[in-house]
Amino acid sequence: MSHNQPHHFSNKFKLDMNRQPTRSSDRTSLRFVLPGLVFGVLLMFIGAFELFNGFRHVKTDFDTLIAEGDIVEYQPLVSPVFFDVVFILIGLGMVAAAILSYLRYRKIGYDGKNITIVNRSGWGNKNTLVENIKNYQGVRLRIDMVQLGLMTSNRYIVELYHKDPAKIIPLYISLSGSNVRRIWEEYARAFKLPALINTDEGLVSRDVKNLNKSVKILAELGYVIDNYDSFEPLPDNIAYARKKDKIVLKVRKVIWDAYNILAWIAIFIIGTAVLIGAFNFEQMRPKLVTPGFMALQLAALGIIIAAVFVLFRKEKLVIKKHKIVHTHKYMLFSTKHDEIPKDKIEMVDVTENPVTGRYFVSLISDDKTITFGRKLPKEDLRWVKKFLIHMIIR
C-alpha cells in the first residue's frame, strides 16, 4: 500500500462541526454485529446437535429384521466428530469476533484547536492522543469496500489526513455516496485545509475553490485536459458497443478476488448446514418447531441464490447524450444502479480501494457517486477515465 490507510469501525459516522467543542464515537453498529452472532450461534448449535448424536441414525423396526453379522459397518475416512468440532469452532470464532468488534471504539473530540483521540481495544485497553489541527495535511476523501455478510458495498469516508496513521480520524462515513463530495468540500472549508484524494498518481491535493465546478467548466479553465486517443487499442477487459443513441462500456468477465473466495466458503458452509438439516429433518423434528425450521432452511437457500447472482454480476456504463448510467448485469436480468447528468459530474478519477490495493474509476457529482471497474488493472481504468472525460466535455 502506498498510502496510510487507517481502519475505521463505523459504517455511519459524522463529526458535527456546527458546535464546538464536539465529540463523536467511531464504533461498529450493533446491527452489523448481530448477523455474525446469530450465524455463529447457529453453526455452534448444528455442530453440537450432531456431536451429541442429534443427527445419528434412529433404530427402526426394519433394522431389527437384519442380522448384525450380515452387514459390514461403514467406516468413513474422516470421523464425523471432526466436522462437528469444526462447525463448533467456526461458530465460536464468529461469536468471539462479533463481541470483540462491538467492544472496541475510537472517541474523537475537537475543541477548535486540538484533536483528541481515545482508542479502546476489544480487550478494554485505552490510550489517548492529542494533536494540533495545524499538523494535519488536509481533508481526504476515499472509498473503500466493506463486507456485509456475503455481500460487499462501497464505504465513503471523509477524514482528517496525517502522516501518522494513528492520528488519521474520520469526519464522515456512510455506505451511501449521496452528497459525499459536498460534505468533503464543507469539511475542507471548515478546517481551512486542502482537499486530498488517493489516485493512481498518488495522494493528490485539490483546490477547495474548484471542488464545486463541473468537469466541463474545469476543462474550459484548463484544469482538465482531453487526451483521449481514438486509435488507442481497446483494453482486453473492456467491451465497447456503439448503439443507436448510446455507448455501452462493460467488464467482459467476472474477476475473482479474496472476497469472492470468502463468499464461496460462506456459501459452502451455509449450503452444508441446509443439506444436513434437510437429510436429517425426521430426526430433528421432535426437537425443533417445524415451521421455524423450514423458514430457516428457506432463508438460507434464498441467501445462497442471491449471493451466487451477486458473485456473477457484471458492471456496465451506459453513456447517453446528457447523462451516464451505471447498471449491474446479472445472469437473468439487469438493474440500474445510478445515473449522473454529464454537466453535474465534478470529478472523474482513477481512485484507490485501500482494502484490496486495487483501483477503480470514480465519477462524482455534488450529490451522487458512481464507481466502476474496481477489479480492473490500472491501465484499463486509465483508458476508461480518458474516454469518459472525452465523452463528457466534447
One Martini backbone bead per residue (centre of mass of N, CA, C, O) as a GRO file, in nm:
protein
  394
    1MET     BB    1   0.097   0.036   0.022
    2SER     BB    2   0.111   0.399  -0.042
    3HIS     BB    3  -0.097   0.457   0.195
    4ASN     BB    4  -0.251   0.570   0.462
    5GLN     BB    5  -0.479   0.314   0.618
    6PRO     BB    6  -0.709   0.326   0.826
    7HIS     BB    7  -0.928   0.182   1.066
    8HIS     BB    8  -1.272   0.190   1.061
    9PHE     BB    9  -1.576   0.095   1.224
   10SER     BB   10  -1.782   0.250   1.083
   11ASN     BB   11  -2.083   0.312   0.859
   12LYS     BB   12  -2.183   0.555   1.059
   13PHE     BB   13  -2.060   0.896   1.049
   14LYS     BB   14  -2.034   1.217   1.248
   15LEU     BB   15  -1.879   1.534   1.273
   16ASP     BB   16  -1.995   1.804   1.439
   17MET     BB   17  -1.939   2.156   1.333
   18ASN     BB   18  -2.174   2.339   1.475
   19ARG     BB   19  -2.009   2.250   1.737
   20GLN     BB   20  -1.802   2.382   2.014
   21PRO     BB   21  -1.729   2.129   2.131
   22THR     BB   22  -1.675   1.802   1.976
   23ARG     BB   23  -1.828   1.464   1.965
   24SER     BB   24  -1.740   1.116   1.872
   25SER     BB   25  -1.818   0.767   1.786
   26ASP     BB   26  -1.615   0.492   1.667
   27ARG     BB   27  -1.830   0.214   1.593
   28THR     BB   28  -1.983  -0.073   1.580
   29SER     BB   29  -2.276  -0.171   1.487
   30LEU     BB   30  -2.514  -0.381   1.609
   31ARG     BB   31  -2.645  -0.461   1.324
   32PHE     BB   32  -2.354  -0.586   1.230
   33VAL     BB   33  -2.321  -0.801   1.465
   34LEU     BB   34  -2.570  -0.992   1.478
   35PRO     BB   35  -2.527  -1.184   1.231
   36GLY     BB   36  -2.269  -1.316   1.350
   37LEU     BB   37  -2.399  -1.424   1.604
   38VAL     BB   38  -2.625  -1.595   1.479
   39PHE     BB   39  -2.446  -1.770   1.290
   40GLY     BB   40  -2.258  -1.878   1.510
   41VAL     BB   41  -2.475  -2.015   1.684
   42LEU     BB   42  -2.579  -2.201   1.459
   43LEU     BB   43  -2.316  -2.361   1.419
   44MET     BB   44  -2.293  -2.461   1.710
   45PHE     BB   45  -2.561  -2.614   1.714
   46ILE     BB   46  -2.508  -2.810   1.482
   47GLY     BB   47  -2.250  -2.937   1.600
   48ALA     BB   48  -2.373  -3.027   1.876
   49PHE     BB   49  -2.608  -3.196   1.768
   50GLU     BB   50  -2.423  -3.399   1.619
   51LEU     BB   51  -2.227  -3.478   1.848
   52PHE     BB   52  -2.501  -3.571   2.028
   53ASN     BB   53  -2.676  -3.749   1.818
   54GLY     BB   54  -2.893  -3.579   1.653
   55PHE     BB   55  -2.811  -3.726   1.352
   56ARG     BB   56  -2.846  -4.002   1.416
   57HIS     BB   57  -2.950  -4.308   1.378
   58VAL     BB   58  -3.269  -4.443   1.401
   59LYS     BB   59  -3.410  -4.712   1.520
   60THR     BB   60  -3.591  -4.958   1.348
   61ASP     BB   61  -3.783  -5.228   1.254
   62PHE     BB   62  -3.602  -5.295   1.009
   63ASP     BB   63  -3.334  -5.343   1.166
   64THR     BB   64  -3.430  -5.611   1.319
   65LEU     BB   65  -3.429  -5.792   1.046
   66ILE     BB   66  -3.119  -5.751   1.063
   67ALA     BB   67  -2.834  -5.894   1.088
   68GLU     BB   68  -2.538  -5.792   1.210
   69GLY     BB   69  -2.352  -5.999   1.039
   70ASP     BB   70  -2.456  -5.907   0.734
   71ILE     BB   71  -2.310  -5.621   0.796
   72VAL     BB   72  -2.085  -5.382   0.703
   73GLU     BB   73  -1.953  -5.137   0.859
   74TYR     BB   74  -1.923  -4.806   0.806
   75GLN     BB   75  -1.601  -4.634   0.753
   76PRO     BB   76  -1.488  -4.339   0.763
   77LEU     BB   77  -1.208  -4.153   0.704
   78VAL     BB   78  -1.369  -3.927   0.857
   79SER     BB   79  -1.482  -3.822   1.132
   80PRO     BB   80  -1.773  -3.662   1.221
   81VAL     BB   81  -1.652  -3.514   1.466
   82PHE     BB   82  -1.470  -3.320   1.314
   83PHE     BB   83  -1.701  -3.149   1.184
   84ASP     BB   84  -1.835  -3.070   1.447
   85VAL     BB   85  -1.595  -2.913   1.566
   86VAL     BB   86  -1.561  -2.712   1.337
   87PHE     BB   87  -1.837  -2.577   1.365
   88ILE     BB   88  -1.796  -2.482   1.657
   89LEU     BB   89  -1.535  -2.312   1.613
   90ILE     BB   90  -1.647  -2.119   1.402
   91GLY     BB   91  -1.879  -2.011   1.573
   92LEU     BB   92  -1.704  -1.912   1.810
   93GLY     BB   93  -1.534  -1.714   1.642
   94MET     BB   94  -1.772  -1.533   1.548
   95VAL     BB   95  -1.868  -1.447   1.828
   96ALA     BB   96  -1.602  -1.324   1.930
   97ALA     BB   97  -1.563  -1.118   1.699
   98ALA     BB   98  -1.829  -0.963   1.745
   99ILE     BB   99  -1.776  -0.872   2.036
  100LEU     BB  100  -1.500  -0.727   1.992
  101SER     BB  101  -1.605  -0.523   1.774
  102TYR     BB  102  -1.804  -0.379   1.978
  103LEU     BB  103  -1.603  -0.293   2.216
  104ARG     BB  104  -1.464  -0.126   2.025
  105TYR     BB  105  -1.315   0.215   2.000
  106ARG     BB  106  -1.339   0.575   1.888
  107LYS     BB  107  -1.279   0.883   2.034
  108ILE     BB  108  -1.375   1.215   1.915
  109GLY     BB  109  -1.223   1.544   1.950
  110TYR     BB  110  -1.312   1.909   1.915
  111ASP     BB  111  -1.203   2.264   2.013
  112GLY     BB  112  -1.061   2.435   1.754
  113LYS     BB  113  -0.744   2.307   1.790
  114ASN     BB  114  -0.780   2.007   1.899
  115ILE     BB  115  -0.721   1.659   1.873
  116THR     BB  116  -0.901   1.389   2.031
  117ILE     BB  117  -0.791   1.045   2.100
  118VAL     BB  118  -0.979   0.748   2.196
  119ASN     BB  119  -0.863   0.422   2.249
  120ARG     BB  120  -1.037   0.096   2.229
  121SER     BB  121  -1.016  -0.219   2.285
  122GLY     BB  122  -1.160  -0.532   2.313
  123TRP     BB  123  -0.992  -0.564   2.603
  124GLY     BB  124  -0.990  -0.242   2.734
  125ASN     BB  125  -0.768  -0.078   2.619
  126LYS     BB  126  -0.621   0.252   2.662
  127ASN     BB  127  -0.566   0.555   2.453
  128THR     BB  128  -0.419   0.891   2.415
  129LEU     BB  129  -0.455   1.160   2.171
  130VAL     BB  130  -0.289   1.477   2.083
  131GLU     BB  131  -0.366   1.720   1.810
  132ASN     BB  132  -0.292   1.966   1.610
  133ILE     BB  133  -0.451   2.092   1.331
  134LYS     BB  134  -0.180   2.201   1.188
  135ASN     BB  135  -0.067   1.889   1.141
  136TYR     BB  136  -0.260   1.869   0.914
  137GLN     BB  137  -0.287   1.825   0.554
  138GLY     BB  138  -0.602   1.728   0.526
  139VAL     BB  139  -0.898   1.640   0.339
  140ARG     BB  140  -1.004   1.310   0.284
  141LEU     BB  141  -1.108   1.113   0.011
  142ARG     BB  142  -1.257   0.780   0.035
  143ILE     BB  143  -1.295   0.442  -0.107
  144ASP     BB  144  -1.422   0.150   0.025
  145MET     BB  145  -1.458  -0.192   0.130
  146VAL     BB  146  -1.739  -0.375   0.261
  147GLN     BB  147  -1.851  -0.643   0.456
  148LEU     BB  148  -2.197  -0.784   0.414
  149GLY     BB  149  -2.153  -1.071   0.459
  150LEU     BB  150  -2.185  -1.176   0.123
  151MET     BB  151  -2.154  -0.876   0.077
  152THR     BB  152  -2.066  -0.573  -0.094
  153SER     BB  153  -1.955  -0.228  -0.017
  154ASN     BB  154  -1.939   0.094  -0.032
  155ARG     BB  155  -1.723   0.330   0.148
  156TYR     BB  156  -1.756   0.663   0.262
  157ILE     BB  157  -1.466   0.878   0.331
  158VAL     BB  158  -1.403   1.142   0.562
  159GLU     BB  159  -1.071   1.276   0.649
  160LEU     BB  160  -0.810   1.339   0.856
  161TYR     BB  161  -0.484   1.399   0.747
  162HIS     BB  162  -0.191   1.202   0.842
  163LYS     BB  163   0.117   1.060   0.856
  164ASP     BB  164  -0.008   0.935   1.105
  165PRO     BB  165  -0.235   0.684   1.127
  166ALA     BB  166  -0.323   0.729   1.436
  167LYS     BB  167  -0.428   1.045   1.347
  168ILE     BB  168  -0.645   0.945   1.173
  169ILE     BB  169  -0.976   1.078   1.117
  170PRO     BB  170  -1.305   1.074   1.113
  171LEU     BB  171  -1.592   1.269   0.977
  172TYR     BB  172  -1.717   1.071   0.748
  173ILE     BB  173  -1.959   0.792   0.718
  174SER     BB  174  -2.082   0.589   0.435
  175LEU     BB  175  -2.284   0.377   0.214
  176SER     BB  176  -2.344   0.653   0.081
  177GLY     BB  177  -2.277   0.883  -0.198
  178SER     BB  178  -2.449   1.102  -0.100
  179ASN     BB  179  -2.302   1.418  -0.084
  180VAL     BB  180  -1.986   1.369  -0.046
  181ARG     BB  181  -1.856   1.613  -0.190
  182ARG     BB  182  -1.989   1.835  -0.024
  183ILE     BB  183  -1.881   1.736   0.249
  184TRP     BB  184  -1.583   1.755   0.181
  185GLU     BB  185  -1.588   2.062   0.131
  186GLU     BB  186  -1.695   2.153   0.411
  187TYR     BB  187  -1.455   2.044   0.579
  188ALA     BB  188  -1.227   2.195   0.435
  189ARG     BB  189  -1.339   2.476   0.511
  190ALA     BB  190  -1.358   2.443   0.822
  191PHE     BB  191  -1.029   2.369   0.842
  192LYS     BB  192  -0.853   2.506   0.623
  193LEU     BB  193  -0.800   2.268   0.403
  194PRO     BB  194  -0.708   2.057   0.188
  195ALA     BB  195  -0.808   1.848  -0.074
  196LEU     BB  196  -0.796   1.490  -0.070
  197ILE     BB  197  -0.675   1.216  -0.297
  198ASN     BB  198  -0.655   0.889  -0.409
  199THR     BB  199  -0.454   0.790  -0.680
  200ASP     BB  200  -0.258   0.666  -0.939
  201GLU     BB  201  -0.064   0.935  -0.865
  202GLY     BB  202  -0.153   0.961  -0.574
  203LEU     BB  203  -0.156   1.217  -0.354
  204VAL     BB  204  -0.408   1.459  -0.411
  205SER     BB  205  -0.456   1.806  -0.448
  206ARG     BB  206  -0.739   2.017  -0.396
  207ASP     BB  207  -0.897   2.295  -0.471
  208VAL     BB  208  -1.164   2.415  -0.308
  209LYS     BB  209  -1.273   2.621  -0.531
  210ASN     BB  210  -1.305   2.355  -0.747
  211LEU     BB  211  -1.514   2.141  -0.626
  212ASN     BB  212  -1.790   2.293  -0.761
  213LYS     BB  213  -1.685   2.209  -1.042
  214SER     BB  214  -1.711   2.099  -1.342
  215VAL     BB  215  -1.555   1.935  -1.591
  216LYS     BB  216  -1.627   2.137  -1.810
  217ILE     BB  217  -1.518   2.391  -1.664
  218LEU     BB  218  -1.230   2.283  -1.608
  219ALA     BB  219  -1.164   2.262  -1.911
  220GLU     BB  220  -1.198   2.567  -1.977
  221LEU     BB  221  -0.966   2.639  -1.748
  222GLY     BB  222  -0.735   2.390  -1.777
  223TYR     BB  223  -0.756   2.142  -1.555
  224VAL     BB  224  -0.875   1.969  -1.798
  225ILE     BB  225  -0.769   1.706  -2.020
  226ASP     BB  226  -0.810   1.594  -2.356
  227ASN     BB  227  -0.633   1.265  -2.423
  228TYR     BB  228  -0.792   1.112  -2.625
  229ASP     BB  229  -0.741   0.808  -2.828
  230SER     BB  230  -0.906   0.648  -3.088
  231PHE     BB  231  -0.642   0.451  -3.164
  232GLU     BB  232  -0.646   0.317  -2.909
  233PRO     BB  233  -0.655   0.035  -2.765
  234LEU     BB  234  -0.866  -0.185  -2.642
  235PRO     BB  235  -0.919  -0.326  -2.366
  236ASP     BB  236  -0.951  -0.657  -2.278
  237ASN     BB  237  -1.172  -0.598  -2.027
  238ILE     BB  238  -1.329  -0.426  -2.248
  239ALA     BB  239  -1.651  -0.351  -2.367
  240TYR     BB  240  -1.772  -0.218  -2.685
  241ALA     BB  241  -2.083  -0.032  -2.766
  242ARG     BB  242  -2.261   0.094  -3.051
  243LYS     BB  243  -2.556   0.264  -3.048
  244LYS     BB  244  -2.802   0.462  -3.143
  245ASP     BB  245  -2.809   0.643  -2.832
  246LYS     BB  246  -2.542   0.478  -2.731
  247ILE     BB  247  -2.282   0.382  -2.497
  248VAL     BB  248  -2.113   0.070  -2.404
  249LEU     BB  249  -1.959  -0.026  -2.101
  250LYS     BB  250  -1.790  -0.340  -2.013
  251VAL     BB  251  -1.721  -0.613  -1.834
  252ARG     BB  252  -1.636  -0.915  -1.965
  253LYS     BB  253  -1.551  -1.044  -1.677
  254VAL     BB  254  -1.515  -1.220  -1.400
  255ILE     BB  255  -1.335  -1.112  -1.109
  256TRP     BB  256  -1.137  -1.261  -0.878
  257ASP     BB  257  -1.113  -1.264  -0.515
  258ALA     BB  258  -1.098  -1.288  -0.179
  259TYR     BB  259  -1.403  -1.224  -0.140
  260ASN     BB  260  -1.510  -1.451  -0.318
  261ILE     BB  261  -1.388  -1.683  -0.156
  262LEU     BB  262  -1.536  -1.620   0.109
  263ALA     BB  263  -1.819  -1.648  -0.010
  264TRP     BB  264  -1.792  -1.948  -0.094
  265ILE     BB  265  -1.743  -2.052   0.190
  266ALA     BB  266  -2.013  -1.954   0.306
  267ILE     BB  267  -2.190  -2.111   0.109
  268PHE     BB  268  -2.089  -2.390   0.193
  269ILE     BB  269  -2.174  -2.376   0.489
  270ILE     BB  270  -2.474  -2.319   0.443
  271GLY     BB  271  -2.529  -2.560   0.254
  272THR     BB  272  -2.454  -2.778   0.456
  273ALA     BB  273  -2.668  -2.707   0.664
  274VAL     BB  274  -2.911  -2.754   0.477
  275LEU     BB  275  -2.852  -3.055   0.410
  276ILE     BB  276  -2.850  -3.165   0.695
  277GLY     BB  277  -3.139  -3.076   0.762
  278ALA     BB  278  -3.283  -3.229   0.530
  279PHE     BB  279  -3.167  -3.531   0.596
  280ASN     BB  280  -3.258  -3.473   0.928
  281PHE     BB  281  -3.558  -3.397   0.982
  282GLU     BB  282  -3.683  -3.636   1.146
  283GLN     BB  283  -3.482  -3.615   1.389
  284MET     BB  284  -3.547  -3.298   1.446
  285ARG     BB  285  -3.856  -3.255   1.485
  286PRO     BB  286  -3.887  -3.306   1.802
  287LYS     BB  287  -3.679  -3.042   1.862
  288LEU     BB  288  -3.836  -2.868   1.649
  289VAL     BB  289  -3.994  -2.616   1.490
  290THR     BB  290  -4.108  -2.658   1.184
  291PRO     BB  291  -4.164  -2.371   1.068
  292GLY     BB  292  -3.892  -2.250   1.158
  293PHE     BB  293  -3.705  -2.447   1.009
  294MET     BB  294  -3.812  -2.392   0.723
  295ALA     BB  295  -3.751  -2.089   0.723
  296LEU     BB  296  -3.445  -2.123   0.758
  297GLN     BB  297  -3.395  -2.285   0.502
  298LEU     BB  298  -3.511  -2.075   0.301
  299ALA     BB  299  -3.325  -1.841   0.380
  300ALA     BB  300  -3.058  -1.982   0.310
  301LEU     BB  301  -3.129  -2.035   0.013
  302GLY     BB  302  -3.169  -1.736  -0.061
  303ILE     BB  303  -2.880  -1.646   0.003
  304ILE     BB  304  -2.738  -1.824  -0.203
  305ILE     BB  305  -2.873  -1.720  -0.461
  306ALA     BB  306  -2.801  -1.420  -0.426
  307ALA     BB  307  -2.490  -1.459  -0.412
  308VAL     BB  308  -2.453  -1.583  -0.693
  309PHE     BB  309  -2.558  -1.343  -0.851
  310VAL     BB  310  -2.345  -1.140  -0.743
  311LEU     BB  311  -2.081  -1.295  -0.829
  312PHE     BB  312  -2.194  -1.273  -1.153
  313ARG     BB  313  -2.164  -0.978  -1.175
  314LYS     BB  314  -2.187  -0.698  -1.401
  315GLU     BB  315  -2.064  -0.405  -1.544
  316LYS     BB  316  -2.217  -0.087  -1.660
  317LEU     BB  317  -2.181   0.182  -1.901
  318VAL     BB  318  -2.416   0.432  -1.997
  319ILE     BB  319  -2.379   0.655  -2.271
  320LYS     BB  320  -2.535   0.947  -2.309
  321LYS     BB  321  -2.593   1.261  -2.405
  322HIS     BB  322  -2.663   1.370  -2.077
  323LYS     BB  323  -2.569   1.084  -1.950
  324ILE     BB  324  -2.467   0.849  -1.685
  325VAL     BB  325  -2.508   0.493  -1.653
  326HIS     BB  326  -2.534   0.253  -1.390
  327THR     BB  327  -2.508  -0.103  -1.426
  328HIS     BB  328  -2.634  -0.437  -1.354
  329LYS     BB  329  -2.537  -0.767  -1.464
  330TYR     BB  330  -2.709  -1.046  -1.460
  331MET     BB  331  -2.806  -1.358  -1.556
  332LEU     BB  332  -3.136  -1.252  -1.606
  333PHE     BB  333  -3.065  -0.939  -1.541
  334SER     BB  334  -3.112  -0.581  -1.501
  335THR     BB  335  -2.980  -0.287  -1.321
  336LYS     BB  336  -3.016   0.032  -1.198
  337HIS     BB  337  -2.796   0.210  -0.994
  338ASP     BB  338  -2.710   0.487  -1.154
  339GLU     BB  339  -2.708   0.857  -1.221
  340ILE     BB  340  -2.542   1.127  -1.422
  341PRO     BB  341  -2.513   1.422  -1.529
  342LYS     BB  342  -2.267   1.561  -1.711
  343ASP     BB  343  -2.292   1.868  -1.586
  344LYS     BB  344  -2.244   1.736  -1.273
  345ILE     BB  345  -1.963   1.642  -1.311
  346GLU     BB  346  -1.659   1.690  -1.095
  347MET     BB  347  -1.528   1.388  -1.120
  348VAL     BB  348  -1.254   1.197  -1.283
  349ASP     BB  349  -1.109   0.900  -1.138
  350VAL     BB  350  -0.838   0.705  -1.026
  351THR     BB  351  -0.904   0.514  -0.748
  352GLU     BB  352  -0.853   0.383  -0.426
  353ASN     BB  353  -0.859   0.059  -0.270
  354PRO     BB  354  -0.734  -0.006   0.046
  355VAL     BB  355  -0.818  -0.306   0.098
  356THR     BB  356  -0.699  -0.432  -0.195
  357GLY     BB  357  -0.515  -0.224  -0.384
  358ARG     BB  358  -0.711  -0.127  -0.581
  359TYR     BB  359  -0.887   0.013  -0.860
  360PHE     BB  360  -1.106   0.290  -0.973
  361VAL     BB  361  -1.372   0.456  -1.115
  362SER     BB  362  -1.473   0.797  -1.053
  363LEU     BB  363  -1.799   0.954  -1.031
  364ILE     BB  364  -1.857   1.294  -0.921
  365SER     BB  365  -2.095   1.466  -0.747
  366ASP     BB  366  -2.258   1.638  -0.512
  367ASP     BB  367  -2.491   1.374  -0.477
  368LYS     BB  368  -2.308   1.160  -0.646
  369THR     BB  369  -2.183   0.810  -0.702
  370ILE     BB  370  -1.956   0.639  -0.928
  371THR     BB  371  -1.839   0.303  -0.961
  372PHE     BB  372  -1.577   0.143  -1.171
  373GLY     BB  373  -1.373  -0.129  -1.194
  374ARG     BB  374  -1.244  -0.258  -0.904
  375LYS     BB  375  -1.068  -0.513  -1.074
  376LEU     BB  376  -0.905  -0.354  -1.261
  377PRO     BB  377  -0.658  -0.245  -1.424
  378LYS     BB  378  -0.503   0.056  -1.447
  379GLU     BB  379  -0.484   0.077  -1.756
  380ASP     BB  380  -0.790   0.043  -1.808
  381LEU     BB  381  -0.886   0.282  -1.627
  382ARG     BB  382  -0.740   0.507  -1.785
  383TRP     BB  383  -0.904   0.470  -2.039
  384VAL     BB  384  -1.181   0.523  -1.916
  385LYS     BB  385  -1.122   0.808  -1.818
  386LYS     BB  386  -1.057   0.936  -2.093
  387PHE     BB  387  -1.325   0.864  -2.228
  388LEU     BB  388  -1.519   1.010  -2.032
  389ILE     BB  389  -1.405   1.293  -2.060
  390HIS     BB  390  -1.458   1.311  -2.363
  391MET     BB  391  -1.776   1.264  -2.337
  392ILE     BB  392  -1.828   1.518  -2.152
  393ILE     BB  393  -1.659   1.772  -2.316
  394ARG     BB  394  -1.736   1.756  -2.634
   0.00000   0.00000   0.00000
